Amino acid sequence: MDSSCDRHTKPFFHKIIHFRLFVLIGYYFCPISHSQSILESPIEFLRGVGPQKGELLRSELQISTFEDLLYHYPYRYFDRTKISKIGSIDSSTEFVQIAGTLVNIYEEGEGRKRRLVAMLYDDTAQIELLWFQGAQWMKKSLKENERYLVFGKVSSFNGIYNIAHPEIEVWNPESNISGMQPVYPTTEKLRLKGVTNRSFAKLTQALFERVKIGDIPEILPGDILSQYKLCNRLAAIKWIHFPDTEEHEALARYRLKWEELFISQLQIARIRLQHIAQVGWKFERVGPGFNEFFKNHLPFELTNAQKRVLREIRTDTGSGKQMNRLLQGDVGSGKTIVAIMSMLLAIDNGFQACIMAPTEILAQQHYMGISGLLKEMGIEVQLLTGSVKGKLRKQILANLMDGTLPIVVGTHALVEDTVQFKNLGLAVIDEQHRFGVGQRARLWKKNDMPPHVLVMTATPIPRTLAMTMYGDLEVSVIDELPPGRKEIKTVHRKDALRMGVMEFIRKEVDNGRQAYIVYPLIEESEKLDYESLMAGYEQVKIWFDENKYKVAMVHGKQKVEEKERNMARFVKGEANVLVATTVIEVGVNVPNASVMLIESAERFGLSQMHQLRGRVGRGADQSYCILLTGNKISEESYKRIQIMVSTTDGFKIAEEDLKMRGPGDLHGTQQSGVLKFKLADIVLDSGILEQTRVAAQNLLAADPTLSQPKNQMLKYALSQAGKQQQHHWGKIS
């Protein structure tokens, strides 16, 4: 009689057996229909794979079909005609091919830690070969004193070089593989299960044996291939895997990078065309509100850059098409004034306007600034956040609905269903990358026709990144600081000079100024960093005697009320020093603050340091940013610090940040799915990016719907790419 365990497990194992039988029967007796592309075949059906390897490839590298394997490109090549001497291996050696005699084959360790060890030697030295999986099988297949050809990745342990799970075969100079051997991205688990680099090459060769010319059709029109000197697609894909020469590999890589970036730019350009076609409210006049503010209430004369941006906005909003414009401006460049004047333009034409900020602190800052500037003009401005309750909230909602409230400043509370406008004509989004696509989309539905949209960011975006992420938006840049602003002096000091740093800050405070002291707070070590922050706070209070100075603290673990209260103390000048984490990176405007001290600056990225630096230098006094680091820092950290010291230009800093960190790290682009190219790199391939942008615009200008016969394959490829794409950040309506 079966046990309870047997009764439950047998059906499960029967299912596995039936599945594997199904796959094997399908592989041997059910060839893929010719009406279906062979590239859609499950990877299990490829000779040399089968169910077990198929499951591994699917779980480890998301290779589920023949097509996935075809587009699993090598990232480098190894010249298999080159055989190195073991004695030439050093710390810089990554992959190596060596030939030698195998001796001293033995097993060591117990249980799961058991491994097979062998020594390979030539006339210069010897190296250790290791197998952690399949040790018994390898031991039977290897012969001592036999000559072998070995290829693999070199590691070092206790000063001894070794190769784990090498590709190994009996030495035969006449039959061994030669030429450029592809090296594929893989995982440790696949290698341990015997799916080596050589395995990938053999599987790909088996795939090419089954692929026909029609299975890899050309998707680019012939005139583009000729104009940009691109090889055909079939040749490119074959050469990227198995190039005969370095020239073939270069041609293939260039063609496939070009194709990736071109598809991306076509998608962006098509969205831009949709935006251009979107009917929008027409702001037909510049009225009394705009003119009155311009003549009598500007706090300073507009810079040429601000005037240029206002002209661009005026053109957009007067065209009868919906405006979708990204406004980039470094910290302190005067974006808010542009936003205010744009909102006055909406009011002059009988519309309401709103500005949405990512945090309550930033919303309050905007409210105080905007209401203060418009107070004398009698234009009502209200603040709507989660903290606004009761009668005041009801009154604000009623006034928005009946149109008597022209401007509202708020947080994501503005997108709630209870918030209804009579005629919203302009929506301004500040630091928009902090909002989700869904939140922003709900704001566009607050009127029968979508409002004009002005997206603002104080985070400078490198041109190549902007072309790829925000390419569907019109872009305006404020690249001048308002007159009277002094450049922030930035210096690097090591911990040994801490005493002098603190004395300098105390002197600034004694002269009536205020100072920020910012500590890193990183999730991976949140407890440790929190303790460092608290220890630092206590140390600061020793330097700044509480009988004479007031020190406030703000960090993410505080309750919202306490955080807001401490921040308000600093804003009002009731606290001389604010000890904080990066929660103050965006949204604090204290013109009297003249010093930003960044503790452990080596732990911050360039863009983050630049944003923190932008919290000072907002008044007429000379301001300072002090980057305090440990006495010993890494070469990369030192490079970041030197960039910060050498320039205050946010766009230069953003470009350097992009070069150092790569696009996947910036602003969470990797997590959001943006810029996931297989081969292209928008920094290294900026020249190709420029070409594809022009080519995409020219193609759509000639054939907006891609209906011409020569563009049919491209149109299909674009639709397939669209299924795998998610929202671009710039796609906001």
N, C-alpha and C positions, 0 to 999 in steps of 0.2 A: 504494500500500500504506500502511495506517495506521501512524503512529508508535506507539511504546509509550505515549506520553502520550495520544494520541487514543483508543487502545483502552481506557484506564482511565477517561478523562473522559467519553466519549460515553454510556455507560450511566447515569452519574450525572446528566448533563443531561437524558437521556430521562426519568428518574424525576421530575425537577422539572417538566418539561413535562407529563407525564402527570398529576401531582398537580394542577397548575394547571388543566388541562382538566377534571379530575374536579370541582374546586371550581366552575368556571364552569358546567359542565353541571348540577351539583347546584343552583346558584343559580337558573339560568333554567328548568330543567325538572323539578326534584324538590322541590316545596314540602314543608315539614315536616308530618308526620302530625298530624292534629288530636288524636290520643290522647296526643301528646307536647306538653308546653308549648313554645310558640314561644320562650320565654326560654332553653331549652336549646340553641337553634340556635347553631352555630359563628359567630363574629363575622364571618368572611369572607362569609357569606351576606347580610349587611346591605347594602342599597343604599349605595354610596359607599365601601365598604371594599375587598373583594376580597382576593386572596391576599397581596399585598405589604404593604398596610397592616395586614392581619390578623396577619401575622407580627410586625410592629413593635409593635402593641398588646399582643400576647401576651408578647413578650419584655420590653417596657419597663414595662408597667403590670399585667401578669397579667390582661388583659382577653381572655378566651377565648370567651365566649358573650354572647348578647344580655343575659342577666341581669347579667353582670359590668359591662357598660356602663350598664345601668339603675341599678346601685348605685354607680356612679362619680360621686359627688356633687360639685357645685360647692363651693368653700370660701369664695367671696365673690361679689358681684355688682357690676356697673358700670352706672350709669345712662346708657344710650345716648342719652337725650334731651338730655344735657348735652354741649355742645361747648365745650371750653376754648380759650383763646388761648395760642399758643405762648409768649408772653412771661410767662405765669403759671406756667410750669413751674419748679420749684425742687428742691432736694435731697430734699424730703419727698414728691415726686410719685412714685407707683408706676406705675399704669396711667393712660393719658390718651387721650381722643378729641379729635382736632383736625381742622379743615378748612382747606385752603389750596391754593396753586398749586404744582405740581411743576416744578422747573427744574434745569438742570445735571445731567443723567443721564449717568454715565460709569462705566467699569470701571477698576479699578486692581489691582496685584499680579500675581504670576505663579503658574501651576500651581494647586496646592491652596489657595494663599493669595489667589487671585483673588476679588474681590468687586465687587458693584454698589453704587454710591453715588448718591443723589439728594438734593436739598435741597427741603424743603417750607417755604413761607413764607406768613405772613398779614400783617395790617397791624401786628403787634406785634413779631415776631421770626421767626427761621427755625430749623429743626431738621434734623439729618442722618438719612436713612433708609438702612439697610444690608441687603444680602442676601448671605449667604455661600454659599447653595445655590440652584440654579435661576436663576443670574444671567442666563444667556442668554435663558431663557423670559421672565423678568420684564422684561428690557430691551425685548423685542419688544412686550410687552403694555402698557407704560407710555408715556404721551405727554407731552412737555414742554409747559408753559404750560396744561395741563389742570388743572381743579380736582378735588381728591380728598378723600374722607373717610378718615381714618387712625385706627386704634386699635392700641395696643400698650403694652409695658412700657418705661419710660424708663430709660436708662442714661447714664453720663457717662464720657467719656474725654478726658483733658487739658483739662478744664473745658468741653468741648463736649457738649451733650446729644444723644443719638441714640436711635433705636428700631430694633432689629434684627428683621428678618422681620415687619414690621407687617402687620396686616390692612388692606387698602387696596382702595377701590372708587371709581368715578367719583362725584363729588358730585351727588346728586339729592335735594333736600330732601323730595320727596314719597314716595320709595320706600325710603329708608334705614331700617334696623332701628331701632326705638325701644323704650323700656321697660327693664326690668331684665335686663341681659345676664349670664348665668352665667360665672364664671371657674373653670376646672377645673384640678385638679392634673395636671401633665404633666411631660415631661422635655425637656431640650435637644435630644436626638436626634430626638424626635418633631417638635419645632418646626422643626428644620433640614430634616426630610423633608417639610415642608409640612402636617403635622397640627397645626394651630393651635387656639387656643381656639374660634374660629368653626367650625372643622371638627368639634370635639366637639359643639357646639350643634346643628349640622346633622345629625350622625349620630344624636344623641339624638332630634331631631325626627322623623327617618326611622323610628326605632324605635317611637316612640309612634304613628305612623301604622299600624303593623302589630300593635300590642298591643291585645287586646280586654279588656273588663272582667274576664272570668274569669281572665285571665293574671296579674292582681295581686290575689289574693283577700284579704279581710280576715282577719287571724289573731287579733285580740283580741276577746274576747267583748263583746257590746253593753253589758252593765252596766259594764264597765271603761271603755269609751269614754265613757259618760255620766258616770260618777263623776269621771273625771279630765279631762273636757272635751277629748277628743282628736278630731281630725278623722279621717276614714276614710283607709285606707292608700293607695288609688288616688289620692285628691286630694293626699295628702302627698307621694307620689313625683313626681307631675306638678308640684306647686308648688315642690318643692325644686330642680327643674331650671329651670322657667319660671314664676316667680311673677308674677302680674299686679300685685301690690302688696307692700309691705313686710310688711303684716299676714299675707298668705298665706305668705310665706317664713317668718315667725316661727312660724306655726301648724304648718307642715310640719316645720320643724327640731325643734320641741318634740316633736311626735308621734314622729318617727323616733328621736330621742335616747331618749325614754321607752321605745320598743319595744326598742332595743338593751339598755338597762340592765335592763329587765324580763326579757328572755330570759336574761340573765346571772344575775340573782337567782333565777329559777326553777331554773336548772341547779344553783346552789349549794344552794338550799332542798331540792331532791330528793335531793342527795347527803347532806345533813344527815338527812333522813328515813331514808335507808338506814343511816346510822350509828346512829341511834336504834333501828332495828329489829335491829341486830347484837347477838346474844347475847354476853355477856362473863362473865368470871369474877366471882363475887360475893364481895367482901371483907365478911364479915358482922360482924366485930368489930374493935374497937380494943383491941389486946392489950398484953402486958407490954413489948415492945420500944418501941412508940410512947410509952407512958406513962412508962417509965423515962427515955427520952431527954428527953421534955418536962419532967419534974420535976427531973432532976439533971444533964443534960449540955448544955443549950442554952447557947451562948456569950453570948447576950444575949436579952432579953425579946422575944418576937415582937411585931411591929407589928400593928395592927388589920387592915391589908391582908393580911399573911401569914395571920392567923387566918381571914379571910374566904375566901381561896383554898383553904386546907386544908379548910374546911367544904364548899366546892364539889367538891373532889376526893373527899372522903369520901362525899358524896351520889352522885356519879357511880359510884364503884367499888362501892358497896353496892347499886346499883339492879338488878344482873343484866344490864345492858347494857354494851357496850364503851365505855369512856371515850375520847374524842378531844378533848383540851383543849389550847388554846394558852395558855401562860403568858408574858405580857409583863411585863418588869420592867427598869427602867433599870439601868445599871451600878451595882453596889454595893447593890442594893435587897434582896438576900437570897433570890434564887430557889433557890440551892443548898440552903439549909436546908429550904425547902418540898419540894424533890426528895428529900432524905434522909428526911424524915418520911413522905413518900408511899411510899418504898421500905420503910420499917419497917412500914407498914401492910400491904404485900404479904407481908412475912416473917411478921408476926403471923397471917396467914391461910394460911400454909403454902406460899407461892409464892416464887420467885426474882425478882430485879429487876436491871436493867442500866441504865447510863447511857452513851450514845454521844456522843462529842465529835468535832469535825471535824479537829482536829490533835493530834499526840502531846503537844505542850506543854500544851494545854488538858486533855487526858485525864490527864496527870500531875498537873496542878494539882488537878483534881477528886479524883483518887485520894488525894493527900496530905491534902487537906482532909477528905474523907469518912472515910478510914481513921483519921485522927487523932481525929475526933470520936466514932467508934464503938469505938475500941480498948478503952476501959475497960469497955464492955458485952460484950466478947468476941465481937462479930459480925465475922466474917472478910470482908474486902474485898480483891479482887485486881485487878491492872492487866493488861489484855490489848491489846497493840499489836503492830505489825509488828516491833518491836525485841525482844519477849519470845520467846526461843528455847529449844530443848533440853528438859531435864528439867522446868524450871519451866512451860513452855508445856504439855507433856504432862500435868503434874499439874493445872493449871488446867482444861484441857479435860475431864479425867476427873472432877474435882470438880463441874463444871457439869452433866455428864451424869448423875452419880448423885445430884445435889441437895444435896451437902454444902457447896457454895459458894453462899451466899445472894446476894451482891452482886458484880457485876463491872463495872469501869469500863473503857472501851476506845474505840478509834477504829473506822473502817470494818472493822477486823479482825474485829469481832463478827459481821458478816454472812457470813463465810466458811462454806462447807458443813461444815468440820470442827468448827465451834462448835455444839454441841448442848446444849440445856437440858433438865432433867428436867421442870420446870413453870414456865416464864417467865410471870409474872403482870403485870409492869409494865415498860414500856420508856420511858426518859426520853431525849429527843433534845435536845441543846444546840446552839444556833445552827443549827437544822435546815435553813435555806435553803442551807447549804453542802453538803448531801448531795443526791445525785440521787434521783429518785423510785424507781428500781430498787433502789438500796441500802437505802432505808428499807423498801420492800415485802418484801425478803428477811428483814428482822428480824421482821416480823409473822408470818412462817411458822415461827418457832422453837417454836411450840407448836400443839397440835391446834386450839385455839381462839385467835384473835388476842389478844395481851395488851392491857391498858389502855395507852393512849399519852398521854404528857405531853410536849408540844413546848415548848421554852423558847427565848426569844430576848431578847437584851439590846439589840436594835435596835428602838427604839420605832416602832410602825407607826401612821400616822395612821388615824383611824377609817374614813374613806372607803376607804382602801386595804385595810384589814383586812376591811371588808364585802365587798369585791370579790374579794380573794385568799384570805382565810381564813374566808369567811362560812359554810363548811360545818363549821367547828369551833366548839365552845364556847370563849369567850375569858375568861380571867382576867387581871387587871391588878394588879401590886403598885405602888402609886403613893405609897408612903412610904419614906423611908430609915430604916435602923435607928437607934435613939437613940445619941447621942454623936458621930455623923458631922457634921463641919463642912462647910459648902458650899465648894466649890472657887472660889477667887478667880481670875477670868479677865481678862487684860489684853492690850491690843494694843500692840506696840512696833514701830517701823520700824527698818530696818537701821542708820540713823545712830546709834541708841541701843544697838547691840550690846554695846559695852563694859560699859555699866551692867547689861545683862541677864546677862552672863557673871559679873560680880562678885557679883550677887545669887545666882546658882546656886552659886557657890563658897562663899558665906556659909552657904547651907543645908547644903551638904555638910560644911563645917567644924563645923556643929552636929549632925552625925551622921546627916543625912538622905541620900537618894539622888535621882538625877535622870535623866530620859529626855531625849534630844535626837533628834527624829525628822525625817528628811528624806523628801521625796516621791520615789517611784520609779514612773514611769509608762511603760508598755510602749512607747508611740510614740517615746520618746526615751531608751530604757533605757541606752544607752551614755553619753550625756551626763549623765544623772542619776547613774549609777554613779560617773562621774568626780567629780561634785559631792559625792557622799557621801564618797568617799575623801579629797577635799580638805578637806571639813568635819571628818572624823575627825582628820586631821593637825592642823587648826586647834584642835580641842577639846583635843588632847594638849598643845598649846602653852599653852592657858589652864589646864589641869590638869596640872601638873608630875608626870611619872611617878614621880619619887622620893617624892612625897607622896600622890598619888592613883592610883587604878586605873581605867582607861577600857576598857570592852569594846565590841565592835561585832557587830551581827547584821544580816544582809541575805539576800535570796533567792538570791544567787549562791554563798553558802557551802555546803560539804558539810553534810549533816544533822548529823553528829557534832560539827562545829565550831560550828554554830549552837546546838545543844543545850548544848554545853559553856559557851559564852559567856553564854547565857541563864541557865544554872544558877549561874554566878559572880555574876551580878547578884541573882538570887533569894536566894542565900545571904548576900549582903552583902559578898562578896569584891571586887566592883567598885562604885565610887562612882557612875559615870556609864555609862549605856548609850546608845551612838550606834546608831541603828537606822532601818530603813525601816518601813513600815506592817505588817510581819510581826508586830509586837507589838500590833496593834490589838485582837486578841482573845486572851485566854488567859494573861495574865501578872498574877499577884496578888502584889504586893510592898507590904505595908502601910507599910513604911519610906520608900517613894518619895514625895517631897512636891512635886516639880517636873516638869511636862511642858512642854518647849520644842518647839513645832512650827515648824520652819524652812520658809520659803517658804509660809506658811499660806494665801496667796492661791491656791495651786494645789490646795487640798483642798476637798472638798465638806463641807457642814454635818454630815451624819451621820458622816462619817469623823472629822472633828475632834472631834465629841462622843464617839465611841468611844475615841479616843486620850486625851481628857481623863479618861475613866473609869478609866484605868490608875492615876491618883493619887487621893488623897482616900479611901483604903481603910483608913487608920489613924485614930488620935485627933488627930494633929497637923494644923495648918492646911496646906492644899495649894494649889498655884498652877498655872495653865495660862497659858503665855506664847505668844501668837500673833505670831511675828516675820515681818514682810513686807518687801518692797522699799519704797523711799521713795515710789514712785509705783505705785498699783494701780488697777485698773478700778473703775468704780462698782458693778458687780455683786459683785466681790470684797469691796469695802468693806462692802457691805450684809451679806454673809455673816459677815464679821468682827464687825460690830456686833451681829448676832443672837447670836453666841457669847458676846460680852462681857455682853450684857444678861440672859441666862437660862441656867440649868443644867437646865431642864426638858426632858427628852428628847422628850416628846410635842409640846411647842411647837416644838422644833427640827425634828422630823420633819414637822410640818405646813408649816412655812416651806420646808423642803427640797422638799416635794411641790409647793408653789406655784411655787417658783423653777425647778425642773428638770423637773417634769412626771412622771407615773407611769411613762412609758416608760423613764426613766433609772434609776429606783430599783431596786436589787437585781437588775438584769438582767431586769426584767419584760418588756421588749420582746423580748429574745432568747428568753425562755421562752414567748413567745406569749400571755402574760396581758395583759389590758387593751387588746387591739387593736380598739378601737371605731372605726367610720367617722366618727361625729359626736360622740358623747358624750365628755365630759371629767369624770373623777370629782371633780376639784377644783372646777371652775366649775359643774358640774351636781350638786353634792352634795345639793341639795334634791330633785331628780328621783330620785336614787339612794335617798334615804330613802323616797320614795313607792313606788318599785318594790319595795323590800324588803318593805314592809308588804303591798303588793298581792299579791306572790308567796306570802307566808306565808298570807294569808287564802284565796287561791285553792286552795292545796294542802290547807289545813285542811278546806275544803268538798269537795274532789274530789282526793284524793291521787294517783290514777292518771290523772287527766285523761280520764276515760271518759265524762263527760257530753257530750251532742251539741254544746253551745255551745263546748266546749273542744277539739273534734277538730282544727280547723285549727291551733290553738296547739300541740297535741301533735305534729302533723306538723312544724311549723316548729321545734320544740324538737329533734326527732330529726335534722333537717337541720343545725341549728346544732351538735349534738353530734358529727356526723361531722367537722366542721371544727375542733373544739376539741381541745386537748391537756390534759394533766393540770394541774389547779390545784395550786398548792403545798400548799394545805391538805388535798388529798385524799390521805390517808396510809394508807388501808386498803381 
